[in-house]
Every structure is written in structure tokens, then in C-alpha cells.
Amino acid sequence: MSHLKAIIFDVDGTLAETERDGHRLAFNQTFAEAGLDWYWSIELYGELLTVSGVRSV
């Protein structure tokens, strides 16, 4: 029987950078599969990440 020695929690960007090459790519793939002509470049996605919470435009 093994005993748990540690639990590691990760918030995106703390242990691994998954935003730009993970989430962004998944969003772009989902947009394409939904027939949307949206594409988030690295630069645009970086700007979008600076917006927290809900924002009216």
C-alpha cells in the first residue's frame, strides 16, 4: 500500500506555461470547428489575458 507523500496544485503559468501554446490553440481549434473566423494570435491572446473579470465593451 502506497502512502501519499505530497499534493501539488498548479495555477496556469506557475509550474507550466500552458496559456499560449495550450489554451490559445484549443480556443482557435474550437473557433474553427464551430465555423467561426476568429483567430487569436499570440499577441492578441496576450492582450486578452490582461483583462480580468467581466468587462463591457
mmCIF file of the N, C-alpha and C atoms, coordinates in Angstrom:
data_MODEL
# 
_entry.id   MODEL 
# 
loop_
_atom_site.group_PDB 
_atom_site.id 
_atom_site.type_symbol 
_atom_site.label_atom_id 
_atom_site.label_alt_id 
_atom_site.label_comp_id 
_atom_site.label_asym_id 
_atom_site.label_entity_id 
_atom_site.label_seq_id 
_atom_site.pdbx_PDB_ins_code 
_atom_site.Cartn_x 
_atom_site.Cartn_y 
_atom_site.Cartn_z 
_atom_site.occupancy 
_atom_site.B_iso_or_equiv 
_atom_site.pdbx_formal_charge 
_atom_site.auth_seq_id 
_atom_site.auth_comp_id 
_atom_site.auth_asym_id 
_atom_site.auth_atom_id 
_atom_site.pdbx_PDB_model_num 
ATOM 1   N N  . MET A 1 1  ? 0.845   -1.182 0.000   1.00 0.00 ? 1  MET A N  1 
ATOM 2   C CA . MET A 1 1  ? 0.000   0.000  0.000   1.00 0.00 ? 1  MET A CA 1 
ATOM 3   C C  . MET A 1 1  ? 0.888   1.242  0.000   1.00 0.00 ? 1  MET A C  1 
ATOM 4   N N  . SER A 1 2  ? 0.680   2.116  -0.959  1.00 0.00 ? 2  SER A N  1 
ATOM 5   C CA . SER A 1 2  ? 1.488   3.336  -1.013  1.00 0.00 ? 2  SER A CA 1 
ATOM 6   C C  . SER A 1 2  ? 0.811   4.444  -0.215  1.00 0.00 ? 2  SER A C  1 
ATOM 7   N N  . HIS A 1 3  ? 1.613   5.317  0.286   1.00 0.00 ? 3  HIS A N  1 
ATOM 8   C CA . HIS A 1 3  ? 1.110   6.442  1.051   1.00 0.00 ? 3  HIS A CA 1 
ATOM 9   C C  . HIS A 1 3  ? 1.380   7.730  0.298   1.00 0.00 ? 3  HIS A C  1 
ATOM 10  N N  . LEU A 1 4  ? 0.399   8.576  0.271   1.00 0.00 ? 4  LEU A N  1 
ATOM 11  C CA . LEU A 1 4  ? 0.527   9.864  -0.392  1.00 0.00 ? 4  LEU A CA 1 
ATOM 12  C C  . LEU A 1 4  ? 1.556   10.708 0.341   1.00 0.00 ? 4  LEU A C  1 
ATOM 13  N N  . LYS A 1 5  ? 2.552   11.188 -0.397  1.00 0.00 ? 5  LYS A N  1 
ATOM 14  C CA . LYS A 1 5  ? 3.621   11.981 0.203   1.00 0.00 ? 5  LYS A CA 1 
ATOM 15  C C  . LYS A 1 5  ? 3.434   13.468 -0.046  1.00 0.00 ? 5  LYS A C  1 
ATOM 16  N N  . ALA A 1 6  ? 2.779   13.823 -1.161  1.00 0.00 ? 6  ALA A N  1 
ATOM 17  C CA . ALA A 1 6  ? 2.631   15.241 -1.481  1.00 0.00 ? 6  ALA A CA 1 
ATOM 18  C C  . ALA A 1 6  ? 1.491   15.434 -2.470  1.00 0.00 ? 6  ALA A C  1 
ATOM 19  N N  . ILE A 1 7  ? 0.926   16.602 -2.437  1.00 0.00 ? 7  ILE A N  1 
ATOM 20  C CA . ILE A 1 7  ? -0.062  17.025 -3.419  1.00 0.00 ? 7  ILE A CA 1 
ATOM 21  C C  . ILE A 1 7  ? 0.429   18.348 -3.987  1.00 0.00 ? 7  ILE A C  1 
ATOM 22  N N  . ILE A 1 8  ? 0.478   18.436 -5.301  1.00 0.00 ? 8  ILE A N  1 
ATOM 23  C CA . ILE A 1 8  ? 0.927   19.665 -5.949  1.00 0.00 ? 8  ILE A CA 1 
ATOM 24  C C  . ILE A 1 8  ? -0.251  20.269 -6.698  1.00 0.00 ? 8  ILE A C  1 
ATOM 25  N N  . PHE A 1 9  ? -0.544  21.513 -6.402  1.00 0.00 ? 9  PHE A N  1 
ATOM 26  C CA . PHE A 1 9  ? -1.578  22.257 -7.113  1.00 0.00 ? 9  PHE A CA 1 
ATOM 27  C C  . PHE A 1 9  ? -0.888  23.252 -8.031  1.00 0.00 ? 9  PHE A C  1 
ATOM 28  N N  . ASP A 1 10 ? -1.442  23.432 -9.212  1.00 0.00 ? 10 ASP A N  1 
ATOM 29  C CA . ASP A 1 10 ? -0.839  24.354 -10.174 1.00 0.00 ? 10 ASP A CA 1 
ATOM 30  C C  . ASP A 1 10 ? -1.888  25.328 -10.679 1.00 0.00 ? 10 ASP A C  1 
ATOM 31  N N  . VAL A 1 11 ? -1.512  26.582 -10.716 1.00 0.00 ? 11 VAL A N  1 
ATOM 32  C CA . VAL A 1 11 ? -2.303  27.614 -11.365 1.00 0.00 ? 11 VAL A CA 1 
ATOM 33  C C  . VAL A 1 11 ? -1.580  27.883 -12.672 1.00 0.00 ? 11 VAL A C  1 
ATOM 34  N N  . ASP A 1 12 ? -2.318  28.002 -13.769 1.00 0.00 ? 12 ASP A N  1 
ATOM 35  C CA . ASP A 1 12 ? -1.664  28.182 -15.066 1.00 0.00 ? 12 ASP A CA 1 
ATOM 36  C C  . ASP A 1 12 ? -0.567  29.224 -15.006 1.00 0.00 ? 12 ASP A C  1 
ATOM 37  N N  . GLY A 1 13 ? 0.584   28.844 -15.538 1.00 0.00 ? 13 GLY A N  1 
ATOM 38  C CA . GLY A 1 13 ? 1.718   29.748 -15.582 1.00 0.00 ? 13 GLY A CA 1 
ATOM 39  C C  . GLY A 1 13 ? 2.646   29.628 -14.397 1.00 0.00 ? 13 GLY A C  1 
ATOM 40  N N  . THR A 1 14 ? 2.259   28.872 -13.376 1.00 0.00 ? 14 THR A N  1 
ATOM 41  C CA . THR A 1 14 ? 3.120   28.729 -12.205 1.00 0.00 ? 14 THR A CA 1 
ATOM 42  C C  . THR A 1 14 ? 4.181   27.664 -12.443 1.00 0.00 ? 14 THR A C  1 
ATOM 43  N N  . LEU A 1 15 ? 3.749   26.445 -12.719 1.00 0.00 ? 15 LEU A N  1 
ATOM 44  C CA . LEU A 1 15 ? 4.698   25.355 -12.973 1.00 0.00 ? 15 LEU A CA 1 
ATOM 45  C C  . LEU A 1 15 ? 4.917   25.131 -14.465 1.00 0.00 ? 15 LEU A C  1 
ATOM 46  N N  . ALA A 1 16 ? 3.893   25.358 -15.250 1.00 0.00 ? 16 ALA A N  1 
ATOM 47  C CA . ALA A 1 16 ? 3.990   25.151 -16.697 1.00 0.00 ? 16 ALA A CA 1 
ATOM 48  C C  . ALA A 1 16 ? 3.253   26.271 -17.409 1.00 0.00 ? 16 ALA A C  1 
ATOM 49  N N  . GLU A 1 17 ? 3.836   26.746 -18.485 1.00 0.00 ? 17 GLU A N  1 
ATOM 50  C CA . GLU A 1 17 ? 3.189   27.789 -19.287 1.00 0.00 ? 17 GLU A CA 1 
ATOM 51  C C  . GLU A 1 17 ? 2.262   27.113 -20.294 1.00 0.00 ? 17 GLU A C  1 
ATOM 52  N N  . THR A 1 18 ? 0.983   27.065 -19.962 1.00 0.00 ? 18 THR A N  1 
ATOM 53  C CA . THR A 1 18 ? 0.021   26.375 -20.817 1.00 0.00 ? 18 THR A CA 1 
ATOM 54  C C  . THR A 1 18 ? -0.925  27.327 -21.527 1.00 0.00 ? 18 THR A C  1 
ATOM 55  N N  . GLU A 1 19 ? -0.865  28.586 -21.205 1.00 0.00 ? 19 GLU A N  1 
ATOM 56  C CA . GLU A 1 19 ? -1.792  29.538 -21.823 1.00 0.00 ? 19 GLU A CA 1 
ATOM 57  C C  . GLU A 1 19 ? -1.557  29.684 -23.322 1.00 0.00 ? 19 GLU A C  1 
ATOM 58  N N  . ARG A 1 20 ? -0.361  30.147 -23.697 1.00 0.00 ? 20 ARG A N  1 
ATOM 59  C CA . ARG A 1 20 ? -0.098  30.496 -25.088 1.00 0.00 ? 20 ARG A CA 1 
ATOM 60  C C  . ARG A 1 20 ? -0.143  29.281 -26.008 1.00 0.00 ? 20 ARG A C  1 
ATOM 61  N N  . ASP A 1 21 ? 0.502   28.184 -25.618 1.00 0.00 ? 21 ASP A N  1 
ATOM 62  C CA . ASP A 1 21 ? 0.606   27.033 -26.504 1.00 0.00 ? 21 ASP A CA 1 
ATOM 63  C C  . ASP A 1 21 ? -0.343  25.909 -26.131 1.00 0.00 ? 21 ASP A C  1 
ATOM 64  N N  . GLY A 1 22 ? -1.204  26.139 -25.179 1.00 0.00 ? 22 GLY A N  1 
ATOM 65  C CA . GLY A 1 22 ? -2.199  25.146 -24.792 1.00 0.00 ? 22 GLY A CA 1 
ATOM 66  C C  . GLY A 1 22 ? -3.594  25.693 -24.979 1.00 0.00 ? 22 GLY A C  1 
ATOM 67  N N  . HIS A 1 23 ? -3.984  26.576 -24.087 1.00 0.00 ? 23 HIS A N  1 
ATOM 68  C CA . HIS A 1 23 ? -5.335  27.134 -24.133 1.00 0.00 ? 23 HIS A CA 1 
ATOM 69  C C  . HIS A 1 23 ? -5.602  27.890 -25.426 1.00 0.00 ? 23 HIS A C  1 
ATOM 70  N N  . ARG A 1 24 ? -4.661  28.723 -25.848 1.00 0.00 ? 24 ARG A N  1 
ATOM 71  C CA . ARG A 1 24 ? -4.862  29.531 -27.059 1.00 0.00 ? 24 ARG A CA 1 
ATOM 72  C C  . ARG A 1 24 ? -5.108  28.637 -28.265 1.00 0.00 ? 24 ARG A C  1 
ATOM 73  N N  . LEU A 1 25 ? -4.323  27.569 -28.398 1.00 0.00 ? 25 LEU A N  1 
ATOM 74  C CA . LEU A 1 25 ? -4.501  26.657 -29.521 1.00 0.00 ? 25 LEU A CA 1 
ATOM 75  C C  . LEU A 1 25 ? -5.850  25.949 -29.452 1.00 0.00 ? 25 LEU A C  1 
ATOM 76  N N  . ALA A 1 26 ? -6.261  25.580 -28.248 1.00 0.00 ? 26 ALA A N  1 
ATOM 77  C CA . ALA A 1 26 ? -7.560  24.920 -28.084 1.00 0.00 ? 26 ALA A CA 1 
ATOM 78  C C  . ALA A 1 26 ? -8.706  25.866 -28.434 1.00 0.00 ? 26 ALA A C  1 
ATOM 79  N N  . PHE A 1 27 ? -8.586  27.122 -28.008 1.00 0.00 ? 27 PHE A N  1 
ATOM 80  C CA . PHE A 1 27 ? -9.610  28.103 -28.382 1.00 0.00 ? 27 PHE A CA 1 
ATOM 81  C C  . PHE A 1 27 ? -9.675  28.237 -29.891 1.00 0.00 ? 27 PHE A C  1 
ATOM 82  N N  . ASN A 1 28 ? -8.530  28.391 -30.550 1.00 0.00 ? 28 ASN A N  1 
ATOM 83  C CA . ASN A 1 28 ? -8.518  28.560 -32.006 1.00 0.00 ? 28 ASN A CA 1 
ATOM 84  C C  . ASN A 1 28 ? -9.103  27.344 -32.719 1.00 0.00 ? 28 ASN A C  1 
ATOM 85  N N  . GLN A 1 29 ? -8.805  26.158 -32.233 1.00 0.00 ? 29 GLN A N  1 
ATOM 86  C CA . GLN A 1 29 ? -9.364  24.942 -32.831 1.00 0.00 ? 29 GLN A CA 1 
ATOM 87  C C  . GLN A 1 29 ? -10.883 24.903 -32.659 1.00 0.00 ? 29 GLN A C  1 
ATOM 88  N N  . THR A 1 30 ? -11.347 25.275 -31.487 1.00 0.00 ? 30 THR A N  1 
ATOM 89  C CA . THR A 1 30 ? -12.786 25.295 -31.224 1.00 0.00 ? 30 THR A CA 1 
ATOM 90  C C  . THR A 1 30 ? -13.488 26.321 -32.109 1.00 0.00 ? 30 THR A C  1 
ATOM 91  N N  . PHE A 1 31 ? -12.886 27.500 -32.268 1.00 0.00 ? 31 PHE A N  1 
ATOM 92  C CA . PHE A 1 31 ? -13.462 28.508 -33.154 1.00 0.00 ? 31 PHE A CA 1 
ATOM 93  C C  . PHE A 1 31 ? -13.600 27.960 -34.565 1.00 0.00 ? 31 PHE A C  1 
ATOM 94  N N  . ALA A 1 32 ? -12.550 27.316 -35.066 1.00 0.00 ? 32 ALA A N  1 
ATOM 95  C CA . ALA A 1 32 ? -12.568 26.767 -36.430 1.00 0.00 ? 32 ALA A CA 1 
ATOM 96  C C  . ALA A 1 32 ? -13.627 25.681 -36.574 1.00 0.00 ? 32 ALA A C  1 
ATOM 97  N N  . GLU A 1 33 ? -13.712 24.785 -35.596 1.00 0.00 ? 33 GLU A N  1 
ATOM 98  C CA . GLU A 1 33 ? -14.693 23.700 -35.651 1.00 0.00 ? 33 GLU A CA 1 
ATOM 99  C C  . GLU A 1 33 ? -16.118 24.226 -35.590 1.00 0.00 ? 33 GLU A C  1 
ATOM 100 N N  . ALA A 1 34 ? -16.305 25.379 -34.957 1.00 0.00 ? 34 ALA A N  1 
ATOM 101 C CA . ALA A 1 34 ? -17.632 25.991 -34.863 1.00 0.00 ? 34 ALA A CA 1 
ATOM 102 C C  . ALA A 1 34 ? -17.941 26.845 -36.090 1.00 0.00 ? 34 ALA A C  1 
ATOM 103 N N  . GLY A 1 35 ? -17.003 26.907 -37.036 1.00 0.00 ? 35 GLY A N  1 
ATOM 104 C CA . GLY A 1 35 ? -17.230 27.679 -38.244 1.00 0.00 ? 35 GLY A CA 1 
ATOM 105 C C  . GLY A 1 35 ? -17.018 29.171 -38.078 1.00 0.00 ? 35 GLY A C  1 
ATOM 106 N N  . LEU A 1 36 ? -16.380 29.560 -36.996 1.00 0.00 ? 36 LEU A N  1 
ATOM 107 C CA . LEU A 1 36 ? -16.113 30.981 -36.747 1.00 0.00 ? 36 LEU A CA 1 
ATOM 108 C C  . LEU A 1 36 ? -14.797 31.376 -37.400 1.00 0.00 ? 36 LEU A C  1 
ATOM 109 N N  . ASP A 1 37 ? -14.696 32.578 -37.880 1.00 0.00 ? 37 ASP A N  1 
ATOM 110 C CA . ASP A 1 37 ? -13.457 33.036 -38.496 1.00 0.00 ? 37 ASP A CA 1 
ATOM 111 C C  . ASP A 1 37 ? -12.577 33.780 -37.493 1.00 0.00 ? 37 ASP A C  1 
ATOM 112 N N  . TRP A 1 38 ? -12.711 33.442 -36.231 1.00 0.00 ? 38 TRP A N  1 
ATOM 113 C CA . TRP A 1 38 ? -11.905 34.054 -35.178 1.00 0.00 ? 38 TRP A CA 1 
ATOM 114 C C  . TRP A 1 38 ? -10.571 33.329 -35.081 1.00 0.00 ? 38 TRP A C  1 
ATOM 115 N N  . TYR A 1 39 ? -9.521  34.072 -34.815 1.00 0.00 ? 39 TYR A N  1 
ATOM 116 C CA . TYR A 1 39 ? -8.202  33.500 -34.583 1.00 0.00 ? 39 TYR A CA 1 
ATOM 117 C C  . TYR A 1 39 ? -7.471  34.402 -33.592 1.00 0.00 ? 39 TYR A C  1 
ATOM 118 N N  . TRP A 1 40 ? -7.007  33.813 -32.518 1.00 0.00 ? 40 TRP A N  1 
ATOM 119 C CA . TRP A 1 40 ? -6.284  34.580 -31.521 1.00 0.00 ? 40 TRP A CA 1 
ATOM 120 C C  . TRP A 1 40 ? -4.792  34.359 -31.712 1.00 0.00 ? 40 TRP A C  1 
ATOM 121 N N  . SER A 1 41 ? -4.098  35.387 -32.199 1.00 0.00 ? 41 SER A N  1 
ATOM 122 C CA . SER A 1 41 ? -2.646  35.336 -32.339 1.00 0.00 ? 41 SER A CA 1 
ATOM 123 C C  . SER A 1 41 ? -2.015  35.374 -30.947 1.00 0.00 ? 41 SER A C  1 
ATOM 124 N N  . ILE A 1 42 ? -0.733  35.108 -30.894 1.00 0.00 ? 42 ILE A N  1 
ATOM 125 C CA . ILE A 1 42 ? -0.016  35.170 -29.611 1.00 0.00 ? 42 ILE A CA 1 
ATOM 126 C C  . ILE A 1 42 ? -0.136  36.564 -29.018 1.00 0.00 ? 42 ILE A C  1 
ATOM 127 N N  . GLU A 1 43 ? 0.009   37.580 -29.866 1.00 0.00 ? 43 GLU A N  1 
ATOM 128 C CA . GLU A 1 43 ? -0.058  38.965 -29.390 1.00 0.00 ? 43 GLU A CA 1 
ATOM 129 C C  . GLU A 1 43 ? -1.440  39.306 -28.847 1.00 0.00 ? 43 GLU A C  1 
ATOM 130 N N  . LEU A 1 44 ? -2.493  38.958 -29.607 1.00 0.00 ? 44 LEU A N  1 
ATOM 131 C CA . LEU A 1 44 ? -3.857  39.254 -29.165 1.00 0.00 ? 44 LEU A CA 1 
ATOM 132 C C  . LEU A 1 44 ? -4.188  38.488 -27.888 1.00 0.00 ? 44 LEU A C  1 
ATOM 133 N N  . TYR A 1 45 ? -3.818  37.222 -27.841 1.00 0.00 ? 45 TYR A N  1 
ATOM 134 C CA . TYR A 1 45 ? -4.119  36.427 -26.651 1.00 0.00 ? 45 TYR A CA 1 
ATOM 135 C C  . TYR A 1 45 ? -3.425  37.008 -25.423 1.00 0.00 ? 45 TYR A C  1 
ATOM 136 N N  . GLY A 1 46 ? -2.203  37.501 -25.608 1.00 0.00 ? 46 GLY A N  1 
ATOM 137 C CA . GLY A 1 46 ? -1.504  38.161 -24.503 1.00 0.00 ? 46 GLY A CA 1 
ATOM 138 C C  . GLY A 1 46 ? -2.274  39.362 -23.996 1.00 0.00 ? 46 GLY A C  1 
ATOM 139 N N  . GLU A 1 47 ? -2.834  40.135 -24.916 1.00 0.00 ? 47 GLU A N  1 
ATOM 140 C CA . GLU A 1 47 ? -3.657  41.289 -24.515 1.00 0.00 ? 47 GLU A CA 1 
ATOM 141 C C  . GLU A 1 47 ? -4.921  40.837 -23.794 1.00 0.00 ? 47 GLU A C  1 
ATOM 142 N N  . LEU A 1 48 ? -5.546  39.782 -24.302 1.00 0.00 ? 48 LEU A N  1 
ATOM 143 C CA . LEU A 1 48 ? -6.775  39.284 -23.671 1.00 0.00 ? 48 LEU A CA 1 
ATOM 144 C C  . LEU A 1 48 ? -6.511  38.787 -22.251 1.00 0.00 ? 48 LEU A C  1 
ATOM 145 N N  . LEU A 1 49 ? -5.354  38.249 -22.014 1.00 0.00 ? 49 LEU A N  1 
ATOM 146 C CA . LEU A 1 49 ? -5.025  37.747 -20.674 1.00 0.00 ? 49 LEU A CA 1 
ATOM 147 C C  . LEU A 1 49 ? -4.856  38.860 -19.647 1.00 0.00 ? 49 LEU A C  1 
ATOM 148 N N  . THR A 1 50 ? -4.670  40.085 -20.101 1.00 0.00 ? 50 THR A N  1 
ATOM 149 C CA . THR A 1 50 ? -4.538  41.194 -19.158 1.00 0.00 ? 50 THR A CA 1 
ATOM 150 C C  . THR A 1 50 ? -5.871  41.679 -18.641 1.00 0.00 ? 50 THR A C  1 
ATOM 151 N N  . VAL A 1 51 ? -6.962  41.206 -19.234 1.00 0.00 ? 51 VAL A N  1 
ATOM 152 C CA . VAL A 1 51 ? -8.308  41.612 -18.818 1.00 0.00 ? 51 VAL A CA 1 
ATOM 153 C C  . VAL A 1 51 ? -8.826  40.574 -17.839 1.00 0.00 ? 51 VAL A C  1 
ATOM 154 N N  . SER A 1 52 ? -9.115  40.996 -16.618 1.00 0.00 ? 52 SER A N  1 
ATOM 155 C CA . SER A 1 52 ? -9.645  40.052 -15.634 1.00 0.00 ? 52 SER A CA 1 
ATOM 156 C C  . SER A 1 52 ? -11.102 40.353 -15.346 1.00 0.00 ? 52 SER A C  1 
ATOM 157 N N  . GLY A 1 53 ? -11.833 39.342 -14.988 1.00 0.00 ? 53 GLY A N  1 
ATOM 158 C CA . GLY A 1 53 ? -13.251 39.532 -14.659 1.00 0.00 ? 53 GLY A CA 1 
ATOM 159 C C  . GLY A 1 53 ? -14.091 39.813 -15.884 1.00 0.00 ? 53 GLY A C  1 
ATOM 160 N N  . VAL A 1 54 ? -15.201 40.441 -15.671 1.00 0.00 ? 54 VAL A N  1 
ATOM 161 C CA . VAL A 1 54 ? -16.137 40.748 -16.745 1.00 0.00 ? 54 VAL A CA 1 
ATOM 162 C C  . VAL A 1 54 ? -15.936 42.189 -17.175 1.00 0.00 ? 54 VAL A C  1 
ATOM 163 N N  . ARG A 1 55 ? -15.930 42.398 -18.461 1.00 0.00 ? 55 ARG A N  1 
ATOM 164 C CA . ARG A 1 55 ? -15.700 43.735 -18.971 1.00 0.00 ? 55 ARG A CA 1 
ATOM 165 C C  . ARG A 1 55 ? -16.704 44.001 -20.080 1.00 0.00 ? 55 ARG A C  1 
ATOM 166 N N  . SER A 1 56 ? -17.388 45.117 -20.029 1.00 0.00 ? 56 SER A N  1 
ATOM 167 C CA . SER A 1 56 ? -18.308 45.509 -21.081 1.00 0.00 ? 56 SER A CA 1 
ATOM 168 C C  . SER A 1 56 ? -17.561 46.294 -22.134 1.00 0.00 ? 56 SER A C  1 
ATOM 169 N N  . VAL A 1 57 ? -17.872 46.014 -23.393 1.00 0.00 ? 57 VAL A N  1 
ATOM 170 C CA . VAL A 1 57 ? -17.238 46.768 -24.476 1.00 0.00 ? 57 VAL A CA 1 
ATOM 171 C C  . VAL A 1 57 ? -18.276 47.435 -25.331 1.00 0.00 ? 57 VAL A C  1 
# 
